[in-house]
Amino acid sequence: MTDAINTGHLQAFMERLERLDTDKTAIAADMKEVFAEAKAVGYDPKVMRKVLRLIKQDKAKRQQEETILDLYLQAVEG
């Protein structure tokens, strides 16, 4: 099995993944800090996360989901 593995190639992939994981951790810490700063001046981080997720979506898809959400809310609220 080890004959079929290009150890240099695998090692290069693993090094890249380790660097990216380190970067991801640093970015997550930075984002946590920004959310804390926003909260300190009165913004709601939970809502900000939702807005961030929504603006990443395709606008048409987001509008379709919002329409369905409104329909479901109307149905359960009476």
C-alpha positions as CSV (number, residue, x, y, z in Angstrom):
1,M,0.0,0.0,0.0
2,T,2.8,2.5,0.9
3,D,4.3,1.9,-2.6
4,A,1.1,3.5,-4.1
5,I,1.3,6.6,-1.9
6,N,3.4,9.5,-3.0
7,T,4.5,10.7,0.4
8,G,5.8,14.0,-0.9
9,H,2.5,14.8,-2.5
10,L,0.6,13.7,0.6
11,Q,2.9,15.7,2.8
12,A,2.4,18.8,0.7
13,F,-1.4,18.5,1.0
14,M,-1.2,18.0,4.7
15,E,1.0,21.1,5.2
16,R,-1.5,23.2,3.1
17,L,-4.4,21.9,5.1
18,E,-2.6,22.7,8.4
19,R,-1.9,26.2,7.2
20,L,-5.5,26.7,6.2
21,D,-6.8,25.3,9.5
22,T,-4.6,27.8,11.3
23,D,-5.9,30.6,9.1
24,K,-9.5,29.4,9.7
25,T,-8.9,29.5,13.5
26,A,-7.5,33.0,13.3
27,I,-10.3,34.3,11.1
28,A,-12.9,32.8,13.6
29,A,-11.2,34.6,16.4
30,D,-11.3,37.8,14.4
31,M,-14.9,37.4,13.6
32,K,-15.7,36.7,17.3
33,E,-14.0,40.0,18.2
34,V,-16.0,41.9,15.6
35,F,-19.2,40.5,16.9
36,A,-18.2,41.4,20.5
37,E,-17.4,45.0,19.4
38,A,-20.8,45.2,17.6
39,K,-22.6,43.9,20.7
40,A,-20.8,46.4,22.9
41,V,-22.3,49.3,20.8
42,G,-25.8,47.8,20.9
43,Y,-26.1,45.5,17.8
44,D,-27.4,41.9,18.2
45,P,-24.7,39.4,17.0
46,K,-27.3,36.6,16.6
47,V,-29.2,38.8,14.1
48,M,-26.0,39.9,12.4
49,R,-25.1,36.3,11.8
50,K,-28.5,35.7,10.2
51,V,-28.1,38.7,8.0
52,L,-24.6,37.6,7.0
53,R,-26.0,34.1,6.1
54,L,-28.8,35.7,4.1
55,I,-26.7,38.1,2.1
56,K,-24.5,35.2,1.0
57,Q,-27.5,33.5,-0.6
58,D,-28.7,34.1,-4.1
59,K,-31.3,37.0,-4.0
60,A,-34.0,35.0,-5.8
61,K,-33.5,32.0,-3.6
62,R,-33.6,34.2,-0.5
63,Q,-36.9,35.8,-1.6
64,Q,-38.4,32.4,-2.4
65,E,-37.5,31.2,1.1
66,E,-38.8,34.4,2.7
67,T,-42.1,34.0,0.9
68,I,-42.5,30.3,2.0
69,L,-41.5,31.3,5.6
70,D,-44.2,34.0,5.6
71,L,-46.7,31.5,4.3
72,Y,-45.9,29.0,7.0
73,L,-46.0,31.6,9.7
74,Q,-49.4,32.8,8.6
75,A,-50.6,29.2,8.6
76,V,-49.5,28.4,12.1
77,E,-50.4,31.8,13.7
78,G,-53.8,31.8,12.2
